Amino acid sequence: MSEVEALFQPSILPNGHLPLDARVEALLFVAEEPPTIAQLAHALEVSPQAIEEALNVLQERLRERGLRLQRHRDRVQLVAAPEAAEDVRRFLGLSGGPRLSTAALETLAIIAYRQPITRAEIEAIRGVNCDGVLRTLLARGLIEEVGRAEGPGRPIRYGTTMLFLQHFGLRSLADLPPLDGAAEGEPAS
């Protein structure tokens, strides 16, 4: 058995330690902010590759549970399963909250699929000014500034947040449904 395989045994290891996936789970449970893969690797004194393997094992273990792993860029966190959303909302006494307008949903979709993207690029796609919508999405924490574009004025680039993933029940951006050709700016057939 390799050293990496030994890290994933399902019970407490001979040295008294938990398997690596359980140790990662414990850190994710207590983390105030979603940690990076590098932070987890450093804390557990293993390679980033071992953390990736542990996350894959943990994700598989959580498949039938009320928690999911959520990944955004290089960060990862434990979240309630989307299937439990109604139970969680009721337990916490949360209402659905104000819904997003059609303009906000359109803008959010553009950002989700094209990120990082500037305001001018969004407006070129939508054909209308989107300053107010961007302010709303920023205030709700669904998007964030992720850098600046090169070029005149160095415009701000926007991307989605972990809250965006939670709001829409996604584990990562890879879970976004694929776009058809017309939605990507190609003529519809």
Buried (B, 14 or more C-beta within 10 A) or exposed (E): EEEBEEBBBEEEBEEEEBBBBBBBBEBBEEBEEBBBBEBBBEBBEBEBEBBBBBBEBBBEBBEEEEBBBBBBBEBBBBBBBBEBBEEBBEEEEEEEEEEBEEBBEBBBBBBBBBBBBBBEBBBEBBEEEBEEBBEBBBEBEBBBEBEEBEEEEEBBBBBBBBBBBBBBBBBEBEEBEEEEEEEEEEEEE
